[in-house]
Amino acid sequence: MSKTILTIGATGMLGVPVTRHLCESGYRVRALVRDRTKALSLVGGEVGLVTGDVTDIASLRNAMSDCFAVHINLSGKIQQTGVENSVAAA
């Protein structure tokens, strides 16, 4: 498959297995991350990493560029803001 999926929350408890599964299923995966070192240790080098934050719509737009889908896996206080900003960026 040549389609790219963006994962938001890729380094979380549920985000890591989802991100890995998408890679194993043949998708190109890009992850919006705050900490590249942490992300590399959790999801590996197959995932394209884009440094950014869900509170910054510009970084979300950049991360979403050329993606056909977005998987959002956030929790806690940031969940609503992250979802709202992701929709606005899309």
C-alpha positions as CSV (number, residue, x, y, z in Angstrom):
1,M,0.0,0.0,0.0
2,S,1.2,3.5,-0.7
3,K,-1.2,5.4,1.4
4,T,0.0,7.4,4.4
5,I,-1.8,7.4,7.7
6,L,-0.9,10.0,10.4
7,T,-1.1,8.8,14.0
8,I,-1.6,11.3,16.7
9,G,-0.8,9.9,20.1
10,A,1.5,7.2,18.6
11,T,3.7,7.0,21.8
12,G,0.8,6.3,24.1
13,M,-0.3,3.0,25.6
14,L,-2.8,2.3,22.8
15,G,-1.0,4.4,20.1
16,V,2.1,2.2,20.1
17,P,0.4,-1.0,19.1
18,V,-1.9,0.7,16.6
19,T,1.0,2.4,15.0
20,R,3.0,-0.8,14.8
21,H,0.0,-2.7,13.4
22,L,-0.5,-0.1,10.6
23,C,3.1,-0.5,9.6
24,E,2.8,-4.3,9.6
25,S,-0.3,-4.0,7.5
26,G,1.7,-2.2,4.8
27,Y,0.7,1.4,5.3
28,R,3.2,4.2,5.4
29,V,2.8,5.7,8.8
30,R,3.7,9.2,10.0
31,A,3.5,10.2,13.6
32,L,3.1,13.7,15.1
33,V,5.4,13.6,18.2
34,R,6.7,16.0,20.7
35,D,9.8,13.9,21.6
36,R,11.6,12.2,18.7
37,T,13.9,10.1,20.8
38,K,11.0,8.7,22.8
39,A,9.0,8.0,19.6
40,L,12.0,6.2,18.0
41,S,12.4,3.9,21.0
42,L,8.7,3.1,21.0
43,V,7.6,2.8,17.4
44,G,10.9,2.3,15.5
45,G,12.4,3.8,12.5
46,E,9.7,2.7,10.0
47,V,7.5,5.5,11.1
48,G,8.0,9.0,9.7
49,L,8.3,11.4,12.6
50,V,7.0,15.0,12.5
51,T,7.8,17.1,15.5
52,G,4.8,19.1,16.6
53,D,2.0,19.5,19.1
54,V,-1.8,19.1,18.9
55,T,-2.2,22.6,20.4
56,D,-0.5,24.0,17.3
57,I,-2.8,23.9,14.3
58,A,0.1,24.7,11.9
59,S,2.1,21.7,13.1
60,L,-1.0,19.5,12.6
61,R,-1.5,20.8,9.0
62,N,2.2,20.1,8.3
63,A,1.9,16.6,9.7
64,M,-1.3,15.9,7.8
65,S,0.1,16.9,4.4
66,D,-0.4,14.1,1.9
67,C,-2.1,11.8,4.4
68,F,-5.3,10.0,3.5
69,A,-6.3,9.2,7.1
70,V,-5.6,10.3,10.7
71,H,-5.7,8.0,13.7
72,I,-6.1,10.0,16.9
73,N,-5.4,8.4,20.2
74,L,-5.3,11.0,23.0
75,S,-6.5,11.0,26.5
76,G,-6.9,13.3,29.4
77,K,-7.3,17.0,29.2
78,I,-5.6,17.3,25.8
79,Q,-8.1,14.9,24.1
80,Q,-10.8,17.5,23.3
81,T,-8.3,20.2,22.2
82,G,-6.4,17.7,20.1
83,V,-9.5,16.5,18.3
84,E,-10.9,19.9,17.8
85,N,-7.5,21.2,16.4
86,S,-7.1,18.1,14.2
87,V,-10.5,18.7,12.7
88,A,-9.7,22.4,12.1
89,A,-6.4,21.5,10.5
90,A,-8.0,19.0,8.2
